[in-house]
């Protein structure tokens, strides 16, 4: 029983990144990282992150799967303002640099747009 508990404690939240063509990659992302950092560290295509996560460019735009939207922290004013520069914004749009990975986001699914801003 202790081995199963230790294994469970070592598991990281899993985030699935779906590209605009429908290809999906699921990776483990440490708690406290942003969804953008998880993408960059795992070479996920479609997230450019020109500003490195400073919420200053909108090139890490993603669409959050509908069933996860109510589990997200609310969007801040700066993030909302930066999304004005992103193409093809929808109600599910978020900047992945502003989504902090928590244990409760294990299984999160985000989709990248065809083009980043």
VMD Tcl script that builds the backbone (N, CA, C; Angstrom):
set m [mol new atoms 351]
animate dup $m
set s [atomselect $m all]
$s set {name element resname resid chain x y z} {
  {N N UNK 1 A 0.820 -1.200 0.000}
  {CA C UNK 1 A 0.000 0.000 0.000}
  {C C UNK 1 A 0.858 1.256 0.000}
  {N N UNK 2 A 1.975 1.248 0.721}
  {CA C UNK 2 A 2.840 2.413 0.775}
  {C C UNK 2 A 3.448 2.707 -0.590}
  {N N UNK 3 A 3.825 1.678 -1.347}
  {CA C UNK 3 A 4.376 1.895 -2.679}
  {C C UNK 3 A 3.376 2.567 -3.597}
  {N N UNK 4 A 2.117 2.157 -3.529}
  {CA C UNK 4 A 1.074 2.778 -4.363}
  {C C UNK 4 A 0.882 4.231 -3.965}
  {N N UNK 5 A 0.907 4.506 -2.661}
  {CA C UNK 5 A 0.747 5.885 -2.200}
  {C C UNK 5 A 1.938 6.731 -2.632}
  {N N UNK 6 A 3.142 6.220 -2.506}
  {CA C UNK 6 A 4.335 6.957 -2.922}
  {C C UNK 6 A 4.308 7.219 -4.417}
  {N N UNK 7 A 3.876 6.231 -5.202}
  {CA C UNK 7 A 3.792 6.409 -6.646}
  {C C UNK 7 A 2.777 7.499 -6.978}
  {N N UNK 8 A 1.631 7.504 -6.305}
  {CA C UNK 8 A 0.597 8.492 -6.560}
  {C C UNK 8 A 1.093 9.892 -6.204}
  {N N UNK 9 A 1.863 10.025 -5.115}
  {CA C UNK 9 A 2.389 11.316 -4.702}
  {C C UNK 9 A 3.387 11.861 -5.709}
  {N N UNK 10 A 4.085 10.992 -6.431}
  {CA C UNK 10 A 5.084 11.413 -7.398}
  {C C UNK 10 A 4.496 11.743 -8.763}
  {N N UNK 11 A 3.252 11.410 -8.984}
  {CA C UNK 11 A 2.629 11.684 -10.271}
  {C C UNK 11 A 2.345 13.165 -10.392}
  {N N UNK 12 A 2.595 13.686 -11.563}
  {CA C UNK 12 A 2.355 15.098 -11.847}
  {C C UNK 12 A 1.049 15.252 -12.612}
  {N N UNK 13 A 0.432 16.427 -12.517}
  {CA C UNK 13 A -0.774 16.661 -13.324}
  {C C UNK 13 A -0.451 16.488 -14.812}
  {N N UNK 14 A -1.393 15.934 -15.518}
  {CA C UNK 14 A -1.235 15.703 -16.954}
  {C C UNK 14 A -2.084 16.719 -17.716}
  {N N UNK 15 A -1.437 17.365 -18.670}
  {CA C UNK 15 A -2.103 18.359 -19.512}
  {C C UNK 15 A -2.060 17.844 -20.945}
  {N N UNK 16 A -3.197 17.919 -21.635}
  {CA C UNK 16 A -3.250 17.524 -23.036}
  {C C UNK 16 A -3.332 18.774 -23.899}
  {N N UNK 17 A -2.405 18.874 -24.834}
  {CA C UNK 17 A -2.340 19.971 -25.786}
  {C C UNK 17 A -2.798 19.431 -27.134}
  {N N UNK 18 A -3.811 20.046 -27.708}
  {CA C UNK 18 A -4.348 19.619 -28.998}
  {C C UNK 18 A -4.036 20.718 -30.008}
  {N N UNK 19 A -3.372 20.341 -31.100}
  {CA C UNK 19 A -3.082 21.366 -32.109}
  {C C UNK 19 A -4.319 21.605 -32.973}
  {N N UNK 20 A -4.252 22.642 -33.799}
  {CA C UNK 20 A -5.428 23.039 -34.578}
  {C C UNK 20 A -5.878 21.971 -35.566}
  {N N UNK 21 A -5.017 21.017 -35.879}
  {CA C UNK 21 A -5.392 19.919 -36.784}
  {C C UNK 21 A -5.981 18.727 -36.034}
  {N N UNK 22 A -5.942 18.776 -34.695}
  {CA C UNK 22 A -6.510 17.694 -33.904}
  {C C UNK 22 A -5.505 16.735 -33.298}
  {N N UNK 23 A -4.219 16.909 -33.610}
  {CA C UNK 23 A -3.195 16.053 -33.005}
  {C C UNK 23 A -3.029 16.409 -31.533}
  {N N UNK 24 A -2.935 15.404 -30.686}
  {CA C UNK 24 A -2.854 15.649 -29.246}
  {C C UNK 24 A -1.584 15.074 -28.649}
  {N N UNK 25 A -1.047 15.801 -27.665}
  {CA C UNK 25 A 0.084 15.329 -26.878}
  {C C UNK 25 A -0.265 15.555 -25.413}
  {N N UNK 26 A -0.109 14.531 -24.607}
  {CA C UNK 26 A -0.341 14.644 -23.174}
  {C C UNK 26 A 1.000 14.560 -22.472}
  {N N UNK 27 A 1.260 15.533 -21.600}
  {CA C UNK 27 A 2.525 15.586 -20.873}
  {C C UNK 27 A 2.265 15.872 -19.399}
  {N N UNK 28 A 3.204 15.491 -18.570}
  {CA C UNK 28 A 3.136 15.811 -17.157}
  {C C UNK 28 A 3.768 17.179 -16.945}
  {N N UNK 29 A 3.096 18.005 -16.132}
  {CA C UNK 29 A 3.572 19.356 -15.863}
  {C C UNK 29 A 3.579 19.554 -14.346}
  {N N UNK 30 A 4.704 19.970 -13.786}
  {CA C UNK 30 A 4.771 20.149 -12.339}
  {C C UNK 30 A 3.789 21.210 -11.823}
  {N N UNK 31 A 3.253 20.971 -10.645}
  {CA C UNK 31 A 2.387 21.944 -9.979}
  {C C UNK 31 A 3.176 23.241 -9.813}
  {N N UNK 32 A 2.526 24.359 -10.111}
  {CA C UNK 32 A 3.160 25.662 -10.000}
  {C C UNK 32 A 3.673 26.194 -11.319}
  {N N UNK 33 A 3.944 25.321 -12.270}
  {CA C UNK 33 A 4.327 25.768 -13.606}
  {C C UNK 33 A 3.087 26.329 -14.290}
  {N N UNK 34 A 3.306 27.115 -15.325}
  {CA C UNK 34 A 2.176 27.539 -16.139}
  {C C UNK 34 A 1.957 26.502 -17.242}
  {N N UNK 35 A 0.775 26.521 -17.814}
  {CA C UNK 35 A 0.483 25.633 -18.948}
  {C C UNK 35 A 1.441 25.950 -20.093}
  {N N UNK 36 A 1.817 27.224 -20.244}
  {CA C UNK 36 A 2.783 27.623 -21.268}
  {C C UNK 36 A 4.149 27.001 -20.995}
  {N N UNK 37 A 4.624 27.043 -19.748}
  {CA C UNK 37 A 5.915 26.455 -19.412}
  {C C UNK 37 A 5.918 24.955 -19.695}
  {N N UNK 38 A 4.810 24.303 -19.403}
  {CA C UNK 38 A 4.692 22.886 -19.705}
  {C C UNK 38 A 4.830 22.620 -21.192}
  {N N UNK 39 A 4.243 23.491 -21.997}
  {CA C UNK 39 A 4.331 23.343 -23.455}
  {C C UNK 39 A 5.749 23.574 -23.948}
  {N N UNK 40 A 6.380 24.627 -23.490}
  {CA C UNK 40 A 7.734 24.956 -23.947}
  {C C UNK 40 A 8.719 23.862 -23.534}
  {N N UNK 41 A 8.640 23.402 -22.310}
  {CA C UNK 41 A 9.572 22.381 -21.805}
  {C C UNK 41 A 9.369 21.023 -22.479}
  {N N UNK 42 A 8.217 20.835 -23.109}
  {CA C UNK 42 A 7.933 19.556 -23.775}
  {C C UNK 42 A 7.825 19.701 -25.290}
  {N N UNK 43 A 8.302 20.817 -25.811}
  {CA C UNK 43 A 8.341 21.054 -27.267}
  {C C UNK 43 A 6.981 20.882 -27.934}
  {N N UNK 44 A 5.943 21.420 -27.295}
  {CA C UNK 44 A 4.604 21.358 -27.862}
  {C C UNK 44 A 4.500 22.413 -28.956}
  {N N UNK 45 A 4.152 22.021 -30.174}
  {CA C UNK 45 A 4.012 23.017 -31.238}
  {C C UNK 45 A 2.768 23.879 -31.034}
  {N N UNK 46 A 2.834 25.097 -31.533}
  {CA C UNK 46 A 1.666 25.977 -31.512}
  {C C UNK 46 A 1.660 26.994 -30.395}
  {N N UNK 47 A 2.561 26.877 -29.436}
  {CA C UNK 47 A 2.691 27.873 -28.379}
  {C C UNK 47 A 4.066 28.519 -28.550}
  {N N UNK 48 A 4.056 29.787 -28.977}
  {CA C UNK 48 A 5.285 30.492 -29.310}
  {C C UNK 48 A 5.926 31.104 -28.064}
  {N N UNK 49 A 5.139 31.774 -27.247}
  {CA C UNK 49 A 5.601 32.364 -25.984}
  {C C UNK 49 A 6.750 33.339 -26.177}
  {N N UNK 50 A 6.579 34.283 -27.084}
  {CA C UNK 50 A 7.633 35.250 -27.387}
  {C C UNK 50 A 8.098 36.033 -26.164}
  {N N UNK 51 A 7.215 36.360 -25.243}
  {CA C UNK 51 A 7.599 37.170 -24.076}
  {C C UNK 51 A 8.059 36.311 -22.906}
  {N N UNK 52 A 8.067 35.005 -23.070}
  {CA C UNK 52 A 8.551 34.125 -22.022}
  {C C UNK 52 A 7.617 33.971 -20.834}
  {N N UNK 53 A 6.381 34.381 -20.989}
  {CA C UNK 53 A 5.412 34.204 -19.914}
  {C C UNK 53 A 5.131 35.459 -19.112}
  {N N UNK 54 A 5.488 36.612 -19.643}
  {CA C UNK 54 A 5.287 37.879 -18.935}
  {C C UNK 54 A 3.916 38.498 -19.193}
  {N N UNK 55 A 3.060 37.787 -19.915}
  {CA C UNK 55 A 1.722 38.294 -20.261}
  {C C UNK 55 A 1.831 39.600 -21.040}
  {N N UNK 56 A 2.747 39.594 -22.031}
  {CA C UNK 56 A 2.999 40.808 -22.790}
  {C C UNK 56 A 2.956 40.611 -24.301}
  {N N UNK 57 A 2.428 39.451 -24.776}
  {CA C UNK 57 A 2.469 39.260 -26.223}
  {C C UNK 57 A 1.300 38.478 -26.813}
  {N N UNK 58 A 0.621 37.663 -26.075}
  {CA C UNK 58 A -0.518 36.854 -26.550}
  {C C UNK 58 A -0.129 35.750 -27.533}
  {N N UNK 59 A 1.148 35.341 -27.542}
  {CA C UNK 59 A 1.560 34.256 -28.442}
  {C C UNK 59 A 1.547 32.889 -27.751}
  {N N UNK 60 A 0.853 32.825 -26.632}
  {CA C UNK 60 A 0.645 31.528 -25.959}
  {C C UNK 60 A -0.858 31.278 -25.802}
  {N N UNK 61 A -1.622 31.887 -26.684}
  {CA C UNK 61 A -3.080 31.786 -26.699}
  {C C UNK 61 A -3.507 30.331 -26.857}
  {N N UNK 62 A -4.441 29.912 -26.030}
  {CA C UNK 62 A -5.032 28.579 -26.146}
  {C C UNK 62 A -6.538 28.683 -25.936}
  {N N UNK 63 A -7.227 27.639 -26.353}
  {CA C UNK 63 A -8.650 27.485 -26.068}
  {C C UNK 63 A -8.768 26.402 -25.002}
  {N N UNK 64 A -9.368 26.742 -23.888}
  {CA C UNK 64 A -9.555 25.789 -22.805}
  {C C UNK 64 A -10.790 24.956 -23.094}
  {N N UNK 65 A -10.654 23.645 -23.000}
  {CA C UNK 65 A -11.791 22.753 -23.206}
  {C C UNK 65 A -12.944 23.199 -22.314}
  {N N UNK 66 A -14.125 23.213 -22.876}
  {CA C UNK 66 A -15.325 23.740 -22.218}
  {C C UNK 66 A -15.544 23.191 -20.805}
  {N N UNK 67 A -15.307 21.911 -20.607}
  {CA C UNK 67 A -15.586 21.329 -19.294}
  {C C UNK 67 A -14.598 21.787 -18.223}
  {N N UNK 68 A -13.520 22.460 -18.614}
  {CA C UNK 68 A -12.521 22.949 -17.661}
  {C C UNK 68 A -12.664 24.434 -17.353}
  {N N UNK 69 A -13.463 25.147 -18.105}
  {CA C UNK 69 A -13.543 26.604 -17.937}
  {C C UNK 69 A -13.924 27.026 -16.528}
  {N N UNK 70 A -14.861 26.344 -15.911}
  {CA C UNK 70 A -15.300 26.749 -14.574}
  {C C UNK 70 A -14.296 26.368 -13.485}
  {N N UNK 71 A -13.272 25.613 -13.829}
  {CA C UNK 71 A -12.237 25.234 -12.860}
  {C C UNK 71 A -11.042 26.188 -12.890}
  {N N UNK 72 A -11.054 27.094 -13.855}
  {CA C UNK 72 A -9.957 28.039 -14.026}
  {C C UNK 72 A -10.081 29.193 -13.031}
  {N N UNK 73 A -8.925 29.732 -12.638}
  {CA C UNK 73 A -8.928 30.996 -11.918}
  {C C UNK 73 A -9.478 32.049 -12.878}
  {N N UNK 74 A -10.165 33.052 -12.369}
  {CA C UNK 74 A -10.703 34.080 -13.268}
  {C C UNK 74 A -9.589 34.791 -14.039}
  {N N UNK 75 A -9.918 35.236 -15.225}
  {CA C UNK 75 A -8.984 35.961 -16.058}
  {C C UNK 75 A -8.750 37.348 -15.455}
  {N N UNK 76 A -7.504 37.753 -15.394}
  {CA C UNK 76 A -7.163 39.079 -14.906}
  {C C UNK 76 A -7.309 40.130 -15.998}
  {N N UNK 77 A -7.292 41.386 -15.595}
  {CA C UNK 77 A -7.442 42.492 -16.539}
  {C C UNK 77 A -6.324 42.537 -17.576}
  {N N UNK 78 A -5.095 42.288 -17.152}
  {CA C UNK 78 A -3.959 42.332 -18.084}
  {C C UNK 78 A -4.099 41.228 -19.127}
  {N N UNK 79 A -4.466 40.034 -18.679}
  {CA C UNK 79 A -4.664 38.931 -19.623}
  {C C UNK 79 A -5.764 39.271 -20.616}
  {N N UNK 80 A -6.865 39.810 -20.136}
  {CA C UNK 80 A -7.964 40.200 -21.020}
  {C C UNK 80 A -7.530 41.225 -22.046}
  {N N UNK 81 A -6.734 42.190 -21.612}
  {CA C UNK 81 A -6.240 43.221 -22.529}
  {C C UNK 81 A -5.304 42.619 -23.576}
  {N N UNK 82 A -4.443 41.675 -23.167}
  {CA C UNK 82 A -3.522 41.054 -24.120}
  {C C UNK 82 A -4.263 40.186 -25.133}
  {N N UNK 83 A -5.344 39.565 -24.713}
  {CA C UNK 83 A -6.112 38.731 -25.651}
  {C C UNK 83 A -6.735 39.556 -26.766}
  {N N UNK 84 A -6.871 40.848 -26.567}
  {CA C UNK 84 A -7.392 41.706 -27.635}
  {C C UNK 84 A -6.470 41.697 -28.850}
  {N N UNK 85 A -5.208 41.334 -28.657}
  {CA C UNK 85 A -4.238 41.292 -29.755}
  {C C UNK 85 A -4.150 39.915 -30.406}
  {N N UNK 86 A -4.827 38.944 -29.842}
  {CA C UNK 86 A -4.774 37.578 -30.370}
  {C C UNK 86 A -5.832 37.395 -31.458}
  {N N UNK 87 A -5.499 36.652 -32.508}
  {CA C UNK 87 A -6.505 36.354 -33.529}
  {C C UNK 87 A -7.456 35.262 -33.044}
  {N N UNK 88 A -8.642 35.257 -33.557}
  {CA C UNK 88 A -9.620 34.187 -33.344}
  {C C UNK 88 A -9.925 33.931 -31.865}
  {N N UNK 89 A -10.158 35.002 -31.115}
  {CA C UNK 89 A -10.495 34.873 -29.699}
  {C C UNK 89 A -11.931 34.375 -29.555}
  {N N UNK 90 A -12.129 33.468 -28.607}
  {CA C UNK 90 A -13.451 32.922 -28.302}
  {C C UNK 90 A -13.676 33.037 -26.793}
  {N N UNK 91 A -14.871 32.719 -26.308}
  {CA C UNK 91 A -15.081 32.715 -24.856}
  {C C UNK 91 A -14.187 31.712 -24.114}
  {N N UNK 92 A -13.627 30.743 -24.824}
  {CA C UNK 92 A -12.748 29.741 -24.210}
  {C C UNK 92 A -11.272 30.143 -24.284}
  {N N UNK 93 A -10.981 31.324 -24.809}
  {CA C UNK 93 A -9.602 31.776 -24.971}
  {C C UNK 93 A -8.973 32.156 -23.647}
  {N N UNK 94 A -7.733 31.734 -23.483}
  {CA C UNK 94 A -6.910 32.137 -22.336}
  {C C UNK 94 A -5.461 32.203 -22.811}
  {N N UNK 95 A -4.644 32.914 -22.060}
  {CA C UNK 95 A -3.201 32.890 -22.295}
  {C C UNK 95 A -2.631 31.793 -21.403}
  {N N UNK 96 A -1.943 30.854 -22.018}
  {CA C UNK 96 A -1.461 29.710 -21.248}
  {C C UNK 96 A -0.411 30.096 -20.215}
  {N N UNK 97 A 0.215 31.256 -20.369}
  {CA C UNK 97 A 1.176 31.705 -19.354}
  {C C UNK 97 A 0.479 32.118 -18.068}
  {N N UNK 98 A -0.823 32.334 -18.133}
  {CA C UNK 98 A -1.579 32.782 -16.965}
  {C C UNK 98 A -2.351 31.658 -16.283}
  {N N UNK 99 A -2.230 30.455 -16.785}
  {CA C UNK 99 A -2.905 29.305 -16.164}
  {C C UNK 99 A -1.868 28.532 -15.371}
  {N N UNK 100 A -1.933 28.627 -14.054}
  {CA C UNK 100 A -1.028 27.896 -13.170}
  {C C UNK 100 A -1.535 26.482 -12.972}
  {N N UNK 101 A -0.647 25.535 -13.142}
  {CA C UNK 101 A -1.008 24.131 -12.987}
  {C C UNK 101 A -1.157 23.811 -11.496}
  {N N UNK 102 A -2.278 23.212 -11.177}
  {CA C UNK 102 A -2.555 22.725 -9.823}
  {C C UNK 102 A -2.955 21.264 -9.942}
  {N N UNK 103 A -3.017 20.590 -8.825}
  {CA C UNK 103 A -3.446 19.197 -8.847}
  {C C UNK 103 A -4.862 19.068 -9.396}
  {N N UNK 104 A -5.695 20.076 -9.154}
  {CA C UNK 104 A -7.084 20.013 -9.625}
  {C C UNK 104 A -7.192 20.169 -11.138}
  {N N UNK 105 A -6.108 20.569 -11.801}
  {CA C UNK 105 A -6.129 20.684 -13.262}
  {C C UNK 105 A -5.585 19.438 -13.950}
  {N N UNK 106 A -5.359 18.374 -13.186}
  {CA C UNK 106 A -4.920 17.117 -13.784}
  {C C UNK 106 A -5.961 16.666 -14.801}
  {N N UNK 107 A -5.537 16.510 -16.061}
  {CA C UNK 107 A -6.447 16.117 -17.133}
  {C C UNK 107 A -6.880 17.279 -18.005}
  {N N UNK 108 A -6.433 18.489 -17.681}
  {CA C UNK 108 A -6.794 19.670 -18.463}
  {C C UNK 108 A -6.496 19.461 -19.944}
  {N N UNK 109 A -7.395 19.946 -20.793}
  {CA C UNK 109 A -7.212 19.881 -22.237}
  {C C UNK 109 A -7.281 21.307 -22.783}
  {N N UNK 110 A -6.245 21.682 -23.535}
  {CA C UNK 110 A -6.221 22.976 -24.209}
  {C C UNK 110 A -5.920 22.753 -25.681}
  {N N UNK 111 A -6.434 23.645 -26.508}
  {CA C UNK 111 A -6.186 23.551 -27.945}
  {C C UNK 111 A -5.481 24.816 -28.399}
  {N N UNK 112 A -4.524 24.652 -29.288}
  {CA C UNK 112 A -3.824 25.810 -29.824}
  {C C UNK 112 A -4.521 26.285 -31.103}
  {N N UNK 113 A -4.551 27.604 -31.313}
  {CA C UNK 113 A -5.162 28.118 -32.536}
  {C C UNK 113 A -4.241 27.862 -33.743}
  {N N UNK 114 A -4.781 28.070 -34.913}
  {CA C UNK 114 A -3.968 27.868 -36.127}
  {C C UNK 114 A -2.804 28.841 -36.181}
  {N N UNK 115 A -3.029 30.076 -35.734}
  {CA C UNK 115 A -1.996 31.106 -35.739}
  {C C UNK 115 A -1.938 31.802 -34.395}
  {N N UNK 116 A -0.734 32.154 -33.967}
  {CA C UNK 116 A -0.553 32.954 -32.767}
  {C C UNK 116 A -0.367 34.413 -33.168}
  {N N UNK 117 A -0.704 35.329 -32.265}
  {CA C UNK 117 A -0.651 36.768 -32.526}
  {C C UNK 117 A 0.672 37.325 -32.871}
}
mol reanalyze $m
mol bondsrecalc $m
mol representation Tube
mol addrep $m
